[in-house]
Every structure is written in structure tokens, then in C-alpha cells.
Amino acid sequence: MEGRLGSLPADWLPVALLAGDAVIAAISVPAGYWIKYGNATQSLPFLPYAAAIPVVVLIYLASLAITNQYRSWRGRTLLDQPAVLMTGERYVLRQVETRMRRRGIGTERVLMVGTGAGSELLIRRMSMFPQYGFHVVGVASDEPSAGGSYFGVPVVGRVEDLPRLARELRADQVFLALPGTQRDRLLHLITLCEDLNLEFKIVPDLLEVMSSRVNANAIDGLPLVGIRRSQLRGGAAALKRAIDIFVSAVLIVLFSPVMLIVAVLIKVLMPGPLLFSQERIGRHRRPFVIYKFRSMIPDAEAKSGPVVAKPGDDRVTPLGKWLRRLSLDELPQVFNVIKGDMSLVGPRPQPTFFDQQYSGEVPRYLERQQVRPGLTGWAEVNDLRGAAPIVDRTMYDVYYIENWSLALDLKCIILTAMRMFSHHHAY
């Protein structure tokens, strides 16, 4: 083959196919590890999987070569179609399973014993991820109140009523979430569960300060629990930054006509400045100025002071409501991404006023600032934005940091595009 690059060998196509298949086979190993274990707290170390990469590549290439797949385009199609179908089938089944478990179908009924910080975190996480298959049907507390609830779960009785509560609620499992200072009491409840043949799990007393990425090991049968650091560091952070710059540059080119139209509409329909600028707190608590298309009346906070927009907020103009609903007011922030103040995906930055308030009141709030804030984030794609509770948003943001991956970033971007018309907290 002749071209500007000179002549190519006659067998260049099989060589190219061979190289491409080798890369795909190598990628399939870490991809399979992530699909199998995902966010599981008890997973095998990745090193044994990584050691299998050369073996997987050799077996895959050998099987293709033996069956003469590199000599026939038609033969390769027979491999492509099952791969696509199996991937689609896996995705559909997971979505169906998640929806069924969200409705309580196929889940294990859990009785939560204790109301410590660990029980709160577990209830929130199990609500966030119904695919794990746990449904908390009741909470046993030392101070039960008639008709009371604990983070949306009914308080059904006292801790001492464990046998009766487990029987009446038909609990499949009991989660023991007592503080470490009640060691003797915890041992008594463990013995009670064993006598009643109740399956139980012990919630660590320090669960609220532990990462969701827990590494469990043992030395001669003695359990050791370690906490993994965030994956977003070193080469991963550099790769994410490079992707931010490239994608933001592409977005600026693609959306420049949209930004021009929005700018003209604002100047024609909304007297006052085109852009809204505000100081916000970014990575490592460094302040920066964020830019948005203005969606409110001029000097909107002059009388009210800093407040979160709520339904029916009379400061938002008719055009501003439309811009906010479609998130078009956020478009100028791609320049913040290019500058390095923000990322495409990450926790949303808070204004300085609210940041000072939240940092002293909201658990783990400061952990959000370990990474660059984002145009969108895991909290936003789960419909937690604007007036949504900051505690819930923080929980989702921390989860994102602890479980970061390029796949999670891609998922956030895709869901953001899909849910532009369905946000319930965008006012």
C-alpha cells in the first residue's frame, strides 16, 4: 500500500489486528476485576489478576490464530456479535436487578441494632446502593420513641427486645451497631444471635471514619483491616487532568454557538451584566472565582445575602429558569476547567460563605476538597443539587473520591447528559 507514509508491508493488517487484540485482551483483565468486585469491601488484591494478563493475552491470541480469524473478516464478526450481546445482556440484567431490589424484591430484611454513626452510614449506603440486596426494615434503639424513625427507617423497639423484633419483622440478618465502649453488651447480643440461629454482622465502631475502600487481611487467622487511599493521585491524577483539558477544549468549540445564543438572549432580555462571578472554595481549600451565565436579577444577593435558590425564587428571571433547568448557565465553567481551578467531574464547589458554615457542621465535608471541584459530580447525577441536603451531597461526593475511576467519570458525564431535563433540585 502506497501513501504519504511510504509503503506498508503486505501483512500489515494481520499485524495491526494482532496488536489491537492484544491490547483489548490486556484491558479485559482489570475490567473484569472491576466488574466482579466493583465497590466490594472484601475483594482479592489486584496483583494476582495483573499477573494473569500475559497468560490471558497469549491464550486469546493463540485461539484466534488457530481458528484462522486473522485471515477472514467474516469469521471475526462471529466473535464480535456475542461479545456485544453478552455485554448488553449483563447491563440489562443489572438494571433489572437494581430496580427489583429498589422495590424490595429479592432483598434480605435487616434489623439494625443500635443508632451509632456506623448505623447511620450503613443505612444511607444501603439506600444509595439497593443492588447490594439489603433492606433495613427496622431499628432497635436504647431510646425508642413512639412512631419515631431513624433516617427514614422506623424505630421498632429497644435493643433488649432483639429476639422479639427479629421474629416479628422476619429479619434475615441482624446488624449490631453498638459503640466499642459497650463491649460486654455486644458480646451478649452475639451470643443471643447464635443461640437463636440468627445471622448477624458486626458494624465497626469507627465505620464513620473508615473509607468505603477497606482492605481486609489476616495474619495467622487474626483479622487486620486497612484503609486504602484514593485512587486519584499520581499518574491517575495526571491522566484525569489531561482528559479535562482535551475534552474542555472540544466542548468550547462544539458549544460556542450555544454560548453565543445564550449571551445574546441575556443581553436582550435581562438588563445587567452577562456573567455572574463568585468566589468559591476549591482543591486544598484554595479560593477561586467561578463564572456562570447570569440567571438572576442584578445584585440578587444585595438584600437577601447569600442564600440557596429555592422553588419559586423571585430572584431568578424567566430566562434564568430555563438556563438553570438545562444547566446552560454552567457552560462558562469550562474555562475554569482549562485554567485548572475545576475538573469536568468532581464535587461541586461551594461559595465561601457556605463553605465556612459547612466545614464545621457537616461530617467529612472537608474530604470533598481533596480533589478539584467539578462541573458535574456523583451527587448531581443522583439528583442532589441546589437545595438538596448538604449532608447527602457530601456522602455522595466522598463516595466518588474513594471510588474514583475513569469509568465512574464517564458514567457521570453520560448521566449528566441524560438527566438534563429531569433534575428536581434545579431552581
Secondary structure as the mmCIF struct_conf table of DSSP 4:
data_model
#
loop_
_struct_conf.conf_type_id
_struct_conf.id
_struct_conf.beg_label_comp_id
_struct_conf.beg_label_asym_id
_struct_conf.beg_label_seq_id
_struct_conf.end_label_comp_id
_struct_conf.end_label_asym_id
_struct_conf.end_label_seq_id
BEND BEND1 GLY A 3 GLY A 3
TURN_TY1_P TURN_TY1_P1 ARG A 4 LEU A 5
TURN_TY1_P TURN_TY1_P2 ALA A 10 ASP A 11
HELX_RH_AL_P HELX_RH_AL_P1 TRP A 12 TYR A 37
TURN_TY1_P TURN_TY1_P3 GLY A 38 ASN A 39
BEND BEND2 THR A 41 GLN A 42
HELX_RH_AL_P HELX_RH_AL_P2 PHE A 46 ALA A 51
TURN_TY1_P TURN_TY1_P4 ALA A 52 ALA A 52
HELX_RH_AL_P HELX_RH_AL_P3 ILE A 53 ILE A 66
TURN_TY1_P TURN_TY1_P5 THR A 67 ASN A 68
HELX_RH_3T_P HELX_RH_3T_P1 GLN A 69 ARG A 71
HELX_RH_AL_P HELX_RH_AL_P4 TRP A 73 ARG A 102
TURN_TY1_P TURN_TY1_P6 ARG A 103 GLY A 106
STRN STRN1 GLU A 108 VAL A 113
BEND BEND3 GLY A 116 GLY A 116
HELX_RH_AL_P HELX_RH_AL_P5 ALA A 117 MET A 128
HELX_RH_3T_P HELX_RH_3T_P2 PRO A 130 TYR A 132
STRN STRN2 PHE A 134 ALA A 140
BEND BEND4 ASP A 142 GLU A 143
TURN_TY1_P TURN_TY1_P7 ALA A 146 GLY A 147
STRN STRN3 SER A 149 TYR A 150
TURN_TY1_P TURN_TY1_P8 PHE A 151 GLY A 152
STRN STRN4 VAL A 153 GLY A 157
HELX_RH_3T_P HELX_RH_3T_P3 VAL A 159 ASP A 161
HELX_RH_AL_P HELX_RH_AL_P6 LEU A 162 GLU A 168
TURN_TY1_P TURN_TY1_P9 LEU A 169 ARG A 170
BEND BEND5 ASP A 172 ASP A 172
STRN STRN5 GLN A 173 LEU A 176
HELX_RH_3T_P HELX_RH_3T_P4 GLY A 180 GLN A 182
HELX_RH_AL_P HELX_RH_AL_P7 ARG A 183 ASP A 195
TURN_TY1_P TURN_TY1_P10 LEU A 196 ASN A 197
STRN STRN6 GLU A 199 ILE A 202
HELX_LH_PP_P HELX_LH_PP_P1 VAL A 203 PRO A 204
TURN_TY1_P TURN_TY1_P11 ASP A 205 LEU A 206
HELX_RH_3T_P HELX_RH_3T_P5 LEU A 207 VAL A 209
BEND BEND6 MET A 210 MET A 210
BEND BEND7 SER A 212 ARG A 213
STRN STRN7 VAL A 214 ILE A 219
TURN_TY1_P TURN_TY1_P12 ASP A 220 GLY A 221
STRN STRN8 LEU A 222 ILE A 227
HELX_LH_PP_P HELX_LH_PP_P2 ARG A 228 SER A 230
BEND BEND8 GLN A 231 GLN A 231
BEND BEND9 ARG A 233 ARG A 233
TURN_TY1_P TURN_TY1_P13 GLY A 234 GLY A 234
HELX_RH_AL_P HELX_RH_AL_P8 GLY A 235 LEU A 269
BEND BEND10 MET A 270 MET A 270
BEND BEND11 GLY A 272 GLY A 272
BEND BEND12 LEU A 274 LEU A 274
STRN STRN9 LEU A 275 ILE A 281
HELX_RH_3T_P HELX_RH_3T_P6 ARG A 283 ARG A 285
STRN STRN10 PRO A 287 PHE A 293
STRN STRN11 MET A 296 MET A 296
TURN_TY1_P TURN_TY1_P14 PRO A 298 ALA A 300
HELX_RH_AL_P HELX_RH_AL_P9 GLU A 301 SER A 304
BEND BEND13 PRO A 306 PRO A 306
TURN_TY1_P TURN_TY1_P15 PRO A 311 GLY A 312
TURN_TY1_P TURN_TY1_P16 ASP A 314 ARG A 315
STRN STRN12 VAL A 316 VAL A 316
HELX_RH_AL_P HELX_RH_AL_P10 PRO A 318 ARG A 325
TURN_TY1_P TURN_TY1_P17 LEU A 326 SER A 327
HELX_RH_3T_P HELX_RH_3T_P7 LEU A 328 GLU A 330
TURN_TY1_P TURN_TY1_P18 LEU A 331 PRO A 332
HELX_RH_AL_P HELX_RH_AL_P11 GLN A 333 LYS A 339
TURN_TY1_P TURN_TY1_P19 GLY A 340 GLY A 340
BEND BEND14 ASP A 341 ASP A 341
STRN STRN13 SER A 343 VAL A 345
BEND BEND15 GLY A 346 GLY A 346
HELX_LH_PP_P HELX_LH_PP_P3 PRO A 347 PRO A 349
STRN STRN14 GLN A 350 PRO A 351
HELX_RH_AL_P HELX_RH_AL_P12 THR A 352 SER A 359
TURN_TY1_P TURN_TY1_P20 GLY A 360 GLU A 361
BEND BEND16 VAL A 362 VAL A 362
TURN_TY1_P TURN_TY1_P21 PRO A 363 ARG A 364
HELX_RH_3T_P HELX_RH_3T_P8 TYR A 365 GLN A 370
BEND BEND17 VAL A 371 VAL A 371
STRN STRN15 GLY A 374 THR A 376
HELX_RH_AL_P HELX_RH_AL_P13 TRP A 378 VAL A 381
TURN_TY1_P TURN_TY1_P22 ASN A 382 ASP A 383
TURN_TY1_P TURN_TY1_P23 GLY A 386 ALA A 387
BEND BEND18 ALA A 388 ALA A 388
HELX_RH_AL_P HELX_RH_AL_P14 ILE A 390 GLU A 402
TURN_TY1_P TURN_TY1_P24 ASN A 403 ASN A 403
HELX_RH_AL_P HELX_RH_AL_P15 LEU A 406 MET A 418
TURN_TY1_P TURN_TY1_P25 ARG A 419 PHE A 421
BEND BEND19 HIS A 424 HIS A 425
#
